[in-house]
Amino acid sequence: MKRKAKRIVPNLDKKPRSRNAITVRSHDGLGTSMPPSLASIEIYFDQKGLIEIANDFFSEHELREWKSITGYPIINWKVCAADWIYDYRQAVKMRFKKSRFYTEPS
């Protein structure tokens, strides 16, 4: 005999959780210390082999005051840095593919 899923009635009186303000933490190199120091960012990008774009990442996010595109404060800068590195590598691949010296592998 097949069991039926139990239906749950949502509690509409419950208020949504409020976001806590982000506090400045010590610069321990973890992704959650906000805002991070330039040295921490340079170390992270050096580990990924792309130290030349560390300053671009830092200056871009300093201009945005460490907020995401949607306006929410960034909680973990390492997640943003990983996205930045991925996008950079994809752009390099696309530039390489558009080069006249590129041939499709067979």
PEFEN-V841090 format. One record per pair of residues at least 6 apart in sequence whose C-alpha atoms are under 6 Angstrom apart, sorted by the first residue. I is the first residue (numbers start at 1). J is the second residue. Records with the same first field share a line. If there is no record, write none. Layout:
BEGIN
I=J, J
END
This chain:
BEGIN
24=34
25=33
27=33
29=40
31=76, 77, 78
32=75, 76
42=54
45=51, 54
66=74
67=73, 74
68=74
END
